[in-house]
Amino acid sequence: MNARFDGGREGRGEGREGREPREGREGRGDAGGMGRRSVFRRRKSCPFSSPQAPKIDYKNVSLLKRFVTERGKVIPCRISAVSAPKQRELTVAIKRARMLALLPYCDVRSAAASESHAA
């Protein structure tokens, strides 16, 4: 009964106080950031939040093209710095412009390249 008094930890927990830290962990300060230092970046502001900012409209193709990649994907808000409500509005405008053939679903060159690979 006395042998099990320590909760069954007799071989596992002894001697840990004197043990040295594992290699590569001393002096880092973080749990596992691979030694990289964080760089302070100024938070971008939403391009549509100011009063003189352009309104999001499906007919303004030159504005919408800035938020679409050459492959036709909508650029995410963490990269474009658009706020979440404006990003949803922008996505709807891009989809409307695509439906009316104002914007392509994908780049013409990439579509032609995929057709040549299919043949």
N, C-alpha and C positions, 0 to 999 in steps of 0.2 A: 504494500500500500504506500509506503514512504517513497519507493522508487518512482512512482507515477505522480508524485505530488506536484512536480513542476509542469504538469500538463503535457507530458510526453515530449518535451523539448530538450531533453538532456544532451543529445548529441548535436543538435542543430544550432543552438543559440550561444553556446559557450565560446568565449574568446573573440567575440565580434567587436568588443569595445576597443581592443588593441590593434585591430586589423587596419591596414592602410587602405586608402581609397583605390578604386580600380584605375588602371592606366588610362590616360587621356581625359580624365574627368576633373582633375584638380585645376582650380583657378578659372573655370569657365563661367560659373555663375548661373547658367541656364541648364535645363534638364536634358537637352539633346539638340541644340541648334546648330550642330556641326561647326561651331566656332565662328559663324558669321555674325558680324555686327549689324544691328538694325540701322538703317539710314533714315533720317527724318525726311519725309516727303511732305510738301505742302498739299493739303487736301484740295483737290480740284473742285471748282464750283460748277453747278449745272448751267450749261449754255442757254437753257430756256427759262431760267428763273428770274432773270433781270427784266425790268419793265420794257426796255428797248429791244429785247430779244425777239427773234422772228417767231411767228406762230407756227406750230406744227400743222402742216396741211398736205394732203396727199398729192396736190397739184404742184407743189414746190419740189420738183424732182432734184434740182441742184442741191437743196438742203438735205434731202433724204439720202442722196448718194454718199454724203459724208459719213453716214452711219451704217453703211452696208459695205462688206468686203468685196473684193473682186470676184470671189466665188459666189456671192449673193447672200451670204449670211449676215444677219443683223449683229452689229458689234455690241457686246454686253455692256451694261451700265457701269461695271467696275472699271472698264477700260475707257469708255467714252465720257465718264463722269456725269451722265444724265441721271437725274433723280428717278426713283422708282415709278412714281405716277406718270412722269413725262416719258419714261422709257416705254410704258405700256401704251401711251398715246402715240408715240413714235412707231412702235411695232404695228399698231393698227393702221397708221397712215402708210407705212411701207407695204403692208399686205394689200391695202386698197389700190395703191399705185401699181402693184404687180397685176392685180385682177384686171385693171383697165389698160394694161400693156404700156404704162408710162415708165415702169422700171422692169428690167428683166429678172426672171427668177434666178438665173445664173449668167455668168459671163459667156458671150458668144464663142470666144476662143476655147474655153474649157469644155463647152458642149460639143464643139466640132472635134476636139481632141478625143473625147470619150466615144464619139461615133466612129472615129477611125480605128480605135482599139477594139470596138465591138465587131467590126467586120472581118 
